[in-house]
Amino acid sequence: MARFLERPLLIEGKPGVGKTDLAARVAEVFDTDLIRLQCYEGLDRNDSLYEWDHLRQLLWIRTHEKEFSPDSLDDGIFDKRFLLERPLLKAISQSKSPVLLIDEIDRADEEFEAFLLEILSEFQVSIPEVGTVKAVSKPLVILTSNRSRNLSDALRRRCLYLWIDYPDLEKEVDIVRGKVNGLPEKMAIQICQFIGESRNEDLEKAPGVSETLDWATALMALHVNKLDSETVLQTIGTIIKDADDLERFRVNTIERIIQSIG
C-alpha cells in the first residue's frame, strides 16, 4: 500500500522485534536495492545528503591550476564527479526505485526531522553548486522508531503506520528454527518460552528476536539439549544487555522461569 500511495511507511516497535529486517525483506521482495540511513543524535543534512570530496578537489586544483582561470577552477571543482552521495541523495538518484530505510528516526533531533519532511514531500535536493536533483524514480521510504521520543504530528500524518510487537510463541519458534539449522523443536520451544517469560520481567532492555537467535545459536554450539539454571547463567550475556537487568535477573528469577515453562 505504501508503494501504491507513494507514502512513507513508519514502523514502530520495541528494539529487537525485526523492524530493520522487515525493510530488508521488502527490498528482496521487490528485487531492488536497500539504501540505509542510520540516524543518531546530531545527524545533519551533510551526513545524510551529500559532501564534496575535498581531497580529490584539491588534487584536481593542483593538477589544473595553470590551465584555467580562477573562475574556471571553481566550475571544475564543483563537478558532479567530486560529489559524495549520502543515503538521501543516493536514494533519489537511482534509475530503479530503491527501498530507503531511515533507521531509528527517533534518535535524530527535531531539526533533522523537519528537514526530512521537506525531502519526503518533494523528493528533490537542491545543491547550490550543481542545481536541483529530482528523483528519477521515487524510493519506497521506510522509517523505523523505537519510540525513545515522540515524533512530530507532521511526520506521522505524512506516513502510513505499522506497529510490530514481539512475535507469539509459535511464530518465534518458527523464526528460530528457520534461522538456526539443526535446532530441535523441543529446544526451540524451551528457548522461546524462556525469552517470552523474560519479557514479562521488569527489564530496561527486554530481549528481542535477535537476542533469541543469538542465544539459540550459542546453545547449539554448546550442545545444550535442555535448559537449566547453570546453562542460563553461563549464557545470560547473549540475552541480557544491561547491567541493572543482570542485577535483577538473579538465580531465583532464572529458576522460577525454568520451573514455569516446565
Summary of the structure (lengths in Angstrom):
residues: 262
radius of gyration: 24.0
end to end distance: 43.2
largest distance: 81.7
contacts: 744
relative contact order: 0.14
helix: 51%
strand: 15%
